[in-house]
């Protein structure tokens, strides 16, 4: 029962909006007290505010919340400068196909276009970073516009929707007749509308795969977004090898004998999938699922074979064939994979079954070759500490139900390359839409808000962490205990190494002065542990995972360490 069922004389637009959000299953609003009228009304409808420190952090929290929960999150902001800080987070969500509803306070309707305080053209501001932007100017249309916003965010290719709300609309009292039918739909889950692919094309795809000699599957983040993990597992069990992109990591168990691992731009010596590259490069049929075929995922479009036939499953028809002409299977990944499995099971799969033992042996030999290779490349006992050592230790204790998040840049690669997805559906969140720094800690808080019972571990560099130190206070205040591992090498690693690789020199701002991040954590009431030797990390990690407190583990790491990025291979300038 909501205010919409029994409106009173005290019902305002804020109450109507809060009731509409509750109808869509919203239980948290990521906000900073504005729009104040909405935030004050929200608790009456079972909605709490997760009070971020900065809007860019709040948008990232909402993004991660959506990825983990399968629900459409809400982030709020004031007009003007606060609204502009939502832009980076919404841009990431747009590129990564993650639904977010942003509710932005706007100026009083009577003051529109009069240079009111912090007035600006928000429609233009958000036009390039969202699917949908509207301004609700009538209090009696609030329900309509909330439904439109959730529909836009969660249907088709998911993404952000922005609703601009003049502050006086929230204070106005609508005329709500008790006998008028009210909206009842819950539109707060995603995908909102599932659709299958053309059956004739599905049959054609099944014939292509069954007749292929070297088929391979490359699964992207769309598998997680569609909750298609089980359907993908069914396909893998038919005998097809499955690789993933960084965003797709965890879509299959990487311990499965037909799992290739994460493929893309870090497949140089030392990469887990370095010895699996030929499985992709020599494929004759490639099935892409929820995969944008972007630069990083394809190693600058050099990894995927030119002469192969492509089949592409995606909810966005514009992504199909963007970079590789493909048999088009437009639709929801879970539904289309189910269709495809049924069609494949009706085919003669004897050739696939005959090849399976040799294929499994080849994949296992590639894994063993990696293990031998990495032992010769890494000094596990070095100090300053190698990030590979940290990932190896983390991999030994990370629970399968944990959510692991990473900041952009090297952190995403260390997570993708160094940790093992031991079950299908295990979550590793990385900002790969635009890959901006500063997403790690806010991602962790959004994930913890979505799954409070799960351990959440965040890996970030000192460069990315410097963007969002203040959100440690948010974590403590909102009781969101996460473990944050800071790779403290006192440089912008990717920047310095890329400049050395390209120019043999580097700009002077890539170096930082020394910062004790553990001390920063303690200063805001969190736990802070400083680690300077490799043997000290695992005990500190186990201690942090055993406590229900926010903990920052500040690890002094080797500034020369870089992931196995293919374009860095053989660059002597990196051996400084």
ABEGO torsion letter per residue (X at the ends): XBAAABBBAABBAAAAAAAAAAAAGBABBBBBGOBAAAAAAAAAAGBBBBBBABAAAAAAAAAAAAAAAGBBBBBBBBBEAAAAAAAAAAAAAAAAGBBBBBBBBBBBAAABGAGBBGBBBAAAAAAAABABBBBBABAAAAAAAAAAAAAAAABEBBEBBBBBBBAAAAABBBBBBAABBBBABBAABOBABBBBBBAAAAAAAAAAAAABABBBBBBBAAAAAAGAAAAAAAAAAAGBBBBBBAAABGABBAABAABAEBBEABABBGBAAAAAAAAAAABABBBBBGBAGBAAAAGGGAABBAABBBBBBBABAAABGAABBBBBBBEBAAAAAAAAAAAAAABBAAAAAAAAAAAAAAAAAAAAAAAAAAAAABBAABOBBBAAAAAAAAAAABBAABBBBBBBEAAAAAAAAABBBABBGBBBBBBAAAGBBGAAAAAAAAAAAABAABBBBBBBBAAAAAAAAAAAAAAAAAGBBBBBBBBBAGBBAAAAAAAAAAAGBBBAAABBBBBBAAAAAAAAGBBBBBBABAAAAAAAAAAAAABBBBBBBBBBBBAABBBBBAAABGBAAABX
